[in-house]
Amino acid sequence: MSTEFLGTNIWPVITAEAKRFDGKSLVAVAYFGSGAAKRLPLRKGSILVVDASEKAVKSGQTNPAELIKLRKKGVRIFSMSNLHAKVFVFGGVAFVGSTNVSENSEDVYSEASIRSRQASVVSGARQFVRSLALNEIGPQKLESLLLAYNSRKKSHSGTKRRSRKAVRNFYVVRLWEGEEPSEDAEAIEDGVKIAKELMTSSKTHKETYYWNSPKTVNRYKPGDSILPVFCDSKNKVLYIEPPAEFLFSHKTKKKRYYHFEQLRRRNLSVSEFRRKMPSRLKKRIDRAGKVDSIDEMIIRRAFAK
């Protein structure tokens, strides 16, 4: 299909497309928040038009540090103060919708986008972005904007920074073995492809997924970790798998699927495996279990020193 509507999990699709395309992309998007350079990994020579006005920077909607990261990679940065469009062109694919490059766009807001491979749409989107690329900003301007952004952060109480860190949680998840619906096979395959594009390493980690009712709300955020615990029908623990970090989820009519990046265990002992884990994951595990006594017992069993 040359044109399709995307109403859920839009950012994993856009990020995967940006990673997949090796050429020069064309993007016009109003706001570019924290983590945006990773969310939108543009290649050298790409054109990025954003609202990098002092108003957008001081309000926290555009983070100059993210623009500096891309400029160092060879991306050309342009600013347009009244920009409201969200247009992404990766070769022969164009996305047009409501998505800013931000945490809220990915995790909080209900966004929508059109993905099109129709030549006339892609050509029009490409010309549109080029028409906005008029005011290029260089390193000195970006550094001055970064000072304004940092001074704005110092004036705040720090509540937002604390809450953002708090999102990176650790969960003990009890699971029961079973077979996914055969009619979901294609959806699972598509989800696995997107998840693999989002993984940090395929050498030390593997992609894995779990599922439950489609009515279940996705409570995980990118960066959250889980400890998969498989139980029998009487809720007795059968075995515990290595921790996994959440990548994204998608819903079908039958199930909701959660995709994770999981450290490969191989034949490591528990103590060796614990030493191999990132320090941030160890801290999450150590903090977990204080709320739930059953979780605490499971964690002690899995990660006893």
N, C-alpha and C positions, 0 to 999 in steps of 0.2 A: 504494500500500500504506500503511495507516494506521500500522503498526508494523513496524520492521525492525531487524535486528541489525547493529552496526558493530564490526568487529574489527581494522580497519587504518585509518590516516590519519584518526583521529577528530578531532584538534584542528583541522585545516583546515576540517572540516565545521562544527564548533561555532563557530569564529571567523567563518566566512562567515555563519552564521545570525544571530549576534549583530550583525554589521554590517548585515545586511539588515533586521532588525526595528527599526522606528523608535519603538516604544513602551517601556513600563516592563517590564523583565525581572525575573524572580524566580530567585535562585540561592542554593543552599546547598552549599558545597564546603569540605572540611576545610582545605586548605592553599592559600595564594595566594603563589607564589614570585616571583622576579625575572622581569620581563617580562610579568607576569600582566595588567596593565592593557591592554597591547597585544593579548595573546592573547585577552582577554575584554573587548572594548570596549563596556561597558554604557552605556545612555543615562540622561539625567537622570530622576530619580524612581525608578530601579530599586532593588530591594532585594537586598543581598548579605550573606549570613550566612557567616562564616568562623571558623576557630579562630584568634583573635588573642590567645590567652593568652600570658603571658610565656614559658611553656615552649616554645610553638610558635615564638615570635619569636626567642628566644635560640638555639634549635636551627637557625634559618635556614629553617624550613618555611613561615613566613609573613613576607613582607616588608612592613612598614608603609608604606614609600615608595610601593608600588604601590596600597595602599588610599587613601593621601592623594591620589594622582593621580585616582582615581575619585571621591572625595568632593568634590574641587574641581569636578568636572563635574556634581555634583548627585546622585550615587549615595548612598543611605543604607546605612551600614555597621553590621552587627551582629556581636557575638562570642558564640561558644558553645564553651566549652573542651573538651567531650567530643564534639564533632561529628566524624562519620566519613563522612557521606553526601556524594554527589556528584550533585546534582540541578540541572538548568538548564531554565528555562522561558522561551521567547521567543514570546509570543503564543499561537498555537495549536500550538506544537511543544514537546515535552519530551524532554530527554535524561537518562537515568538509567544510571549505570555506575560505573566505577572511577577516573575521571579527575580528579586534582587539577589546579589551574591552575599548572603548573610546567614547567620545561625538561625535567626527567626524565620527566614524564608524556608529553610530546610526542616526545622524542628517544630515550629509553632504555627505558622499561618497555613491556611488552606489555599494552595496555589493551583494555577492551571496554565497549560502551555500547549501550543501546537507544534508538532515536529513534522517538517515537510522536506521531501526530496524532490519536489516538483521544481523543474528548472526555472520557471518564471518567478516562483516565490523566493527561491534561493538567490536568484539574480537581483530581485527587488530588495531583499534584505541586505545583500552585500552593498548595493549602491546607497541604501539608506545610511548604513553605518559610515561609509566613506564620506558622505555629505556632511556628517557631524564632526569629522576629525579635522577640526580647524585650529584649535588652541592646544598645541602640544606643550606639555609641562616637563621641565628638565629636573635634574638632581637638586639644584639649589631651591627651586620652588617646592619640591617634595619635602626637603628637609625642613623648610620653614613651616609647612603644613603639619609636619610631624611634631614640631615644637608646640603648635597650637593644640594639636590633639592630645599630647601628653599633659599640657597644662590644664586642659579640660578634665582629664582623668584625675589629676591631683586634687581638683576642687570638689570631687565627689567623695562620699563617705567610704566608698569601697564595697558597698553592699552588693553591687552588680558583680564585682569580681568574685566575691565569696560565693554568691549563688551560682555563678557559672562553674566554679570548681566543684560545687556540691552536686552538679548534674552528673559528674563522672562517678557513678556508683558501682557497687559490686553486689550482685544478687546470687543467691543459691536458688537454682531452678530445678524443681523435681519433675522428672519426665518419665513417661511410660512408653515402652517400645511398641511400635505399630507401623503399618504400611500407609504411606500417603495415598490419596485417591489417584487412580490411574489417569483420570481426566485432567489432573493437574500437572502431568508430566512436562508438557511444553512450558507452562508457567514457571515450574521449578528450574528447568534448563535455562530459561531466560534470566531468572534471578541469580543463578549460579554464575553466569557469564558476567553480569554486572558486579556481583560481589568480588569476583577474582580481579576485576579491574580496579577495585577499591582497596585491595589488600596491600599491605606494606611490603610483604615478602612472601614469595611462593616457595623459597628454599627452606626457610625455618618454620613456616606456618602453612596451614591448610585451610581451605574453605569448608565450612560445615553449616548445616541448617537444622532447625527444629520447627514444629508447627503446633497450632492449637485451633480453637474455634475462630471462625472469621469475625465473630462479634467481639472478640477480645481486643481491647484498645492496646496499641503498641506503647508500652511504658518506657522502653529503652531509648537512649540518646546515643549518637555516635561517640565512641570512646568508653561507654559503659562496659563493664565486664560481668560475665556470669560463670558460675561453676555448675556444669551439667551433671545432675545426679539422677541416675536411672533407678527406678523402683519397681517392685512387683505390685500385684493387685492389692496387697495388704499394706502398701506404703513402706515396705522393708527395702532398704538400700541394697541394690545388687552390685553396682559398680559406679565409680566416679571418673569422669573424663577430665582432661586438662582444661584450665580456664580458657575462655574465648572472649574476644572483644567484639561488640556489636558493630555491624556495618550498615545494614538497612533491613527493612521488612516490606513485604508486599502481600496483598490480600486477594484471594480468589473467592468464588462462591462457596467453596467447601472448607477452606482453611486459611489461616494467616501464617505466612512463612517468615522466619527470622533467620537472617544470614549473619554468620560470625567468622572472625579470623581466629583460628585456634593454633596454639603452639604445638608443634609436632613432638610427641613424647618419646618416641623410639623406645629404647630399653633403659632409660634413666631411672635411677631410684627416686623415691619421693624427695629425699633431701637434695639430690642433684637437680631434680626438676625445679624445686623451689629456688635454688640458686640461679637457675637459668632465666627465671621470670624477671621482667622489668621491675624496678624498685617501686614504681607507682602502683603496680598490681599487687605486690606484697603488702603495701600499706593498706590497700583496699580490703584485702583478705583479712589482715590483722584487725581492721576496724569492724568488719562484718561480724555478725553473730551476737553483738551486744543487745540486739533487739529481739532476736528469736533464739531460744535455747536449743531447739532442734538443729537450726542452722549452725550454731556454735559447735555442736557435737560432730556434725558432718565435716565442718572445716577442720576441726582438730584431727579427725580421722584421715582426711585427705592430705593435710599439710603439717603433720606432726614433725617437729624438728628433731 
